[in-house]
Amino acid sequence: MPPPSHRPSLDPLTTGAVGLAVVAVSSSAPLIAYAAAPALAIAFWRNLLAVAVLGPFSLARRRAEFRRLATGVGRREGLFCVLSGVALAGHFATWVPSAQLTTVATSTALVATQPVWQGLIARAQGRRLPRIVWIGIAVAVGGAAVATGVDVGVSGRAVLGDVLALAGAMFAAVYTAFGERARTSISTTTYTTICYGICALILLAMCLVGGVRLTGFDGRTWLAILALVVGAQLLGHSMFNYALQKIPATTVSVLILLEAPGAALLGWAWLGQVPRPYALLGMALLLAGVAVVVLGGRRTAPTALPTDPTPLDD
């Protein structure tokens, strides 16, 4: 997967999209905690309902693009969309169970290693990240670990949970990397429709095989799922996917870590969960690390995206 070679300059719209995405994904953990449904079922419904919203719009406006991805010269980009959906399903299927096998704090901290794997993927693609970016990644990941109160489990069950959480981080990095490649020449709605659709199909199969209940939830739970679709999925994941056109995947992965302080603030406001003092220190380190990565990443040589004959207007 060769690296992109030119990236458009950052604009206020992309900056705003990233800010909106951070706020939106920050609502994910509180809403999942609020919903009385299996986590994999929630993941399935949030992807399926997102496709139900995006699909008609995409098919109405992007028929030629879908045809190009299926039968034309864009089949390679179409494959990236499919692989991204597979990786997203892998992320949900590994990280969600990890929180039940190890502590939530440890699971959250280990999945926050995504920027490390993203940096290694970038390095494998031939990109040289400045040392300051690696320092920023280390500070941000360390801050996430402190903020979540990570502890170390020694039981076999906890070790398995730790391994699954790390796998979740790796899948998230692969999902973002494939999304970066697909977004060089595919509109946001087309990419997300395919990606979320593939993810929903895989999660459905997993739920059916695992006997996970998919229906029979109360009204409060369905409202929480709908809020997840509108917030974390459509305004969160989709806006991060939009930003991949102009922001490197490594930087996006670090920005996603801002979900931790965002979720803590929402948990404080919605659920009355007051952050512990060390969590505030961890959040400060996390914010400092993010700032270092964003500013240090500007030293990287600009890379070029393949020429796109169709405008990316959404």
Secondary structure, 3 states (H helix, E strand, C coil): CCCCEECCCCCHHHHHHHHHHHHHHHCHHHHHHHCCCCHHHHHHHHHHHHHHHHHHHHHHHCHHHHHHHHHCCCHHHHHHHHHHHHHHHHHHHHHHHHHHHCCHHHHHHHHCCHHHHHHHHHHHCCCCCCHHHHHHHHHHHHHHHHHHCCCCCCCHHHHHHHHHHHHHHHHHHHHHHHHHHHCCCCCHHHHHHHHHHHHHHHHHHHHHHHCCCCCCCCHHHHHHHHHHHHHHHHHHHHHHHHHCCCCCHHHHHHHHCCHHHHHHHHHHHHHCCCCCHHHHHHHHHHHHHHHHHHHHHHHCCCCECCCCCCCCCC
